[in-house]
Amino acid sequence: MPQTNFLVHDREKPEHPDSIVSVLYVDDEEDLLTIGKAFLERSGDFRVDILPSAEQALALPHLHTYDAIVSDYQMPVMDGIEFLKVFREKLPKIPFILFTGRGREEVVIEALNNGADFYLQKGGDPTAQFAELAHKIKRAVMQRKAEHSLFESERRYREVVETQTEFISRFTPDFVHLFVNDAYCRHFGLCREEIIGRVFIPTIPDEDSTIVREFFSLFTPENPDGQIEHRVILPDGSVHWHWRRDHAFFDDNGRITEFQSIGRDISVQRQAIDALKESEEKFRILADTAPIAIILYQDSRLLYVNDHVCRITGYTRDELYTMNFWEILHPDYQETAKTRGLARLRGDAAPARYDVKYFTRSGEEGWADLSAAIIQFRGKRTVLILMVGITERKVMEEELREAYEQLKEADEELQAQMFELDESQKRIRQNEYEYRTILKNLDGAFYRTDLQGNLILISPSFAEQFGYPGTNDIIGMNIRENFYLNPSDRDLFLAKIEKYGKVKDERVTLKRYDGSPVIVSISSHLFKDESGSPSGIEGVIHEITETVRIEEALEKSEEKFREMAERSSDLIIILNSRMSPDYVSPAARRIIQYDPEELVGKPPEFASSTIFSQAGPILMSAVGKTMNGEVVENVEIQVCRKDGVLIPVSLSAVPTIHNGTVDGAQVSMRDITAVRKVEQELKRSEEQYRLLADNVHDVIWTADTELHLTYISPSIEKSLGYTQKEMIGMDFSELVTPESFRKIQTLNEEHAEAMKAGKSLPKKIVLELEFSQRSGNTVWTEMMISPAFDANREFSGFVGVTRDITKRKEAEELLRKSEEQFRSFVENANDIVFSLTPDGTITYIPDKWSTIFGYGNNEVIGNPALRFIHPDDYPRIFDFITRKII
């Protein structure tokens, strides 16, 4: 087929508003492309571009701007799978949906394996089919957008984490690392790939491994947090001190699922502490030779104190020897020192060293590093106490403690700020989502003008809808002078605004930036300032060019089907939700003697009291089933004609469903009076023929120029045994006998020759054709065929109504046999039997006539009977006819 570019513009596609999903639909079936585009765009949620081949799609410079791609599978040169593979290499993130009639499992698997988001099979009800396609497109686009938003959120989170100087990690209880930041990698001299997804346990000195194991064993759901200081051996062999705070995550069963850790290198701080310890050790060595507080006591009484004790306490030795050893301490430490000292004398375990606070004789406070040991002095257990003044260190420690508390408070404040930042980001994402939702649901182009018509505010969709490069090119323009195609539309719009203060869904024709017309629907009102005075006009403009086109197409389609309905011999009635007729076919005049205009719009009570007054419970049951959504077929009732005569009809009803609710019905009634008469005349197989008559329905169908069925009504299943779905696509050669198909071929050839010669085609042709049923039997039908034309008045196929005339054929055969019997009787009778028309013309004579009167058939048939009667007998003949016949 010719390669046609269906895109509106060949230039780079403009950005579309967030509320509309842009779709590229690729299919080599042009009709399906057009239908799909119309269906998807009528909701206003989609902007659809269509192309007939994958090659043209891949050549588009703006291919990356589409929100989703929909492609057929079977296409010439490059099929849907090859198109998908090439597309995924170029654009892996844009949703791709395979929409095809091919339903093989291997095709589905190959499509999904190559990156298709969804696979949708064609066939069935077009409305449901394209509604499902629209749902799949929206779902795929929303999923891709959600993934993009999640990616952006994670990127921002990573930027925050990666800029931290503290090293951050997340790992399982088996130490399989799930995340590490750059600081973590730099510290251990490794790249992420060497850590992420692997078991990574930093090397810990043996002397610290026990406390680390104990640290990880203490986490519980009630106590999920902990911190520790320990040493780590880095890959270069250096030993560093680490501080870390870990948080454990638990599942519903109380099992740890993950750890999150924040740590930092505290080697410098630890070096300072170690240096302090070393200094203290040196001080103790010096204290052996330098003045330090040395105390010996037995049984709580002081035995010895050196001069340094006197200097630091202000007491003399004599005073000190009369005191218990704990009395030189601050009251807060006396009980502790007493308890520990006596325990040590008893041989019980007691701390050997601790800091104590003491009071000098003058009341000053001091701190000392107290060390205690048991020695043998004078044959008895004696406690040796060394006290080193640490008042300055205590002051420093207090300052460090205060600094630590400040750091802790700062850390807590930082954590609170981080939490607030996280909450703020959540609120921002929520606000962004709500804002996008508002934009998405804002259907149409918003505008605001001053009282002179100058545009002062517009939405971005306004510029796009009218083809302007941007909003700055429009602000300040006068909408009355630059956008109305017809001044009369403008004047009428302003008159309504002035009179009513607002307008709703006003249809006018405006013009785009390039001057091309665009049909829109405007809903606007006067807006006022704070004082209540009118300041201008604002409103929303919806482009409805496509809607108008679809309405016109629907009107033509309705006209086409109305023509089919009006050709039908059945009475067709379309009821609305109030069960009042919106349409009555012309067959009403013939069947019930009412003009359609007498019935349209009448309430259901009118029909109940007139036409259906004698229908009884059967009709009420059929109505109840229809209102419950059931199809009613071949219900026989009695209806009352306008002249009061009751006639039997076969009634069928199909409910019309809208949004899951019955909102009307289509009713067809067939006059079966003639059928009843034939049954009475034939008096054979009465029940069989009645059942057949009750279930006979005309079959409405359409076919293309190649005689393939493109539509057929469901009643075909009762006639031929095939379902409606099975019939679509079949041609008449599969359905009729060879002799009947030759009639159809002859008709098609005659149409082709007439079109080639420029002659008009007959509006209706009636053929009697013999159809083959699924069971192998055949039925005779009377087929009324008319040519069908597309919107361009081009011949596009046929439309027809087929009626089962098998019973009529059987009746004609019976009548033929009856006529032969009658003819045999007449020919063998002694009398001469002949037949006349009402005006006296002879229509039949037996062979005996020529024997008796000498006239041949050609001389008699068609001539007046009086020609063969003597004029003197005319009065007797007239008298006989008057008495016996008239």
Helices and strands as residue ranges (DSSP letters): E 21-26, H 30-41, E 46-51, H 54-58, G 63-65, E 68-71, H 80-90, E 96-100, H 105-113, E 118-121, H 126-162, E 167-171, E 177-180, H 182-188, G 192-194, H 206-217, E 225-233, E 239-250, E 256-265, H 267-289, E 293-298, E 301-305, H 307-313, H 317-321, G 325-328, H 331-346, E 353-359, E 365-377, E 380-389, H 391-441, E 445-450, E 455-458, H 460-465, G 471-473, H 479-482, H 487-500, E 502-511, E 517-528, E 534-543, H 545-567, E 571-575, E 581-584, H 587-591, H 596-599, H 604-609, H 617-627, E 632-640, E 646-658, E 661-671, H 673-682, H 686-694, E 699-703, E 709-712, H 716-720, H 724-727, G 732-734, H 738-756, E 765-772, E 778-789, E 795-804, H 806-828, E 835-836, E 842-844, H 847-853, H 857-860, G 865-868, G 871-873, H 874-880, I 881-885
